[in-house]
Amino acid sequence: MFIKGKSYVRREIHERYGGQQQVGISTPADHPIILLFTGQQGRQYGYRDGWTKEGVFLFFGEGQRGNMTFTRGNKALRDHIPDGKDVYLFEYIDPGIVRYVDQMLYIGYELQAAQDFENTLRTAIVFQLVSLEGFRPNSDDYDELETTFEALSMSELRDRAVDAYEHPRPPRESSRSALFRSAAVRSYVLRRADGVCEVCGS
């Protein structure tokens, strides 16, 4: 849909795909996508988006005053995997002009103390995202991790898979945690399917 590193006029993106035009988390109603926009202008609201040395992108949730909650865009981003929506990250390079960064994958969140635009201390949701292109665990990693789940019952596997998306992980643990959690979900889905495609039934 988008070319990595290419610049776009944000208004034209919304004209084609829809979605809210004045927020950092835009959720088009007619397309299974979520559009994220980051930039220096967010710092006036206490947002400090950016990359960690481990390659995790920290993205502050929406909400300009008061404690952030998992509603609207924040809920959509947290639930994008089970909801079947792709996440695309853009960064502002000029007013109204954004550069496409990458397709991203949500791996967790943390809560931080931050100030809103009225300099009032509040709790902020900080999403942990990784590049989908860069998140390519090799088969050896998967084989090693999936042996961890072989002895678990179906209900235990489901609990592990659900837990993968409900508990925050600090950024320093995100890369390994994401791989472990992905293996948990994959193991559960394969066990549940029992060799039958859940789409076509073959």
Summary of the structure (lengths in Angstrom):
residues: 202
radius of gyration: 18.2
end to end distance: 30.5
largest distance: 57.7
contacts: 573
relative contact order: 0.15
helix: 32%
strand: 28%
